[in-house]
Amino acid sequence: MGIGTDVIHGGQHPEERTGAVSVPIFQTSTYKQDAIGKHRGYEYARTQNPTREAWERCVCKLEGGTEAVAFSSGLGTTSAILKNLRAGDHVVAGDNMYGGTYRLFETIYRPLGLDFSYVDSTDPAKLRDAMTDRTKMVFIETPTNPMMNVTDIAAAAEIARAKGAFLVVDNTFLTPYFQKPLSLGAHAVMHSATKYLNGHADVVGGIVVTNDQSFAERIRYVQNAEGAVPGPMDCFLALRGVKTLAVRMPRHESNAKKIVELLVSHPKVEKVYYPGLEDHPGYAVARKQCTGFGGMVSFTLSDFGAVQAFATRTKIFTLAESLGGIESLLCHPASMTHASVPKEKRDAMGLTDSLLRLSVGIEDPEDLVEDIRQALSR
Ligand code: P1T
């Protein structure tokens, strides 16, 4: 089946008793057991919930894995993934990723004994050099938030596997509509489902998909033992949201391309970061491993003053954290999503105070282009 069919039907079937076409919201914390030791596969809702199972099965199908495990946020998912490691283990991570992921690594897991190295993973040689005998995991975003750096997933998988390490790819920006990391050799792919998967800016959630049996068993165990599970209502909303993924993603992308066209030709814009631009350093790799470039665009203006002014002038693009929803958002990463990354580190990767990030929504493209044009011109 194609992905346009799988987003709607993947892992779902009409409900047994009534034939309800939409998966019901099983809003219950527990289940009646027929006798001691005799239940119907459902004991307690942290452990099993039919709405959550449908959400997991659907995303599992989309990413082409064997098991998907849902959590109450993207960071909750990353945290559960790290629970596969032990004190003393080493993780090689990309030098640019969501600021909250960096904060989780540095302020929660480093004090617990995990060691992290951050490298420019767009260069396979640098990735290879960072691997040590203690490296158990390679963790990358591609494209990255917000610098849009592209890592060759197949090359990263080969490097990780050669050392017996696990490759985790955060696929939040492109979704399986445009990129399928498991098919390129990653062991696990994760999402902030808060973003494109749900797509409507009304749920916080996360999910990881794998085709590695022992990882699947461990992460399912962590889900129940630690308990950062999504509620049935959120799973229902995410399941409803993902049904339109195959309609939304091409529109996000075509709208983004129109904005990029304007930005690259505008005299007030200094630099545009979008992997679909032929002069983007990751263009060739993106062409090879993705079927599209997505709806995220970053760019710089002359200085922080210009950025501040721009952020107050847009009428459709709303200044807010988050991304991947149907509505267009504007973010200043240095003070918002990446404020927890030290300034020297931010500046070194180009994440300066002059950088803005756009999550291009699915509104009418003419309106979006006009909004950016008028905000730049005043
Ligand atoms: O917010 P949460 O659902 O916990 O997901 C964290 C996360 C993980 N990975 C990526 C690539 C992300 O972008 C995020 C969250 N990002 C934002 C809130 C943001 O505005 O960038």
Boltz pocket constraint, residues with backbone or C-beta under 6 A from the ligand:
constraints:
  - pocket:
      binder: B
      contacts: [[A, 72], [A, 73], [A, 74], [A, 75], [A, 76], [A, 98], [A, 100], [A, 101], [A, 141], [A, 145], [A, 170], [A, 172], [A, 173], [A, 191], [A, 192], [A, 193], [A, 194], [A, 204], [A, 205], [A, 206], [A, 320], [A, 321], [A, 322], [A, 323], [A, 331], [A, 337]]
      max_distance: 6.0
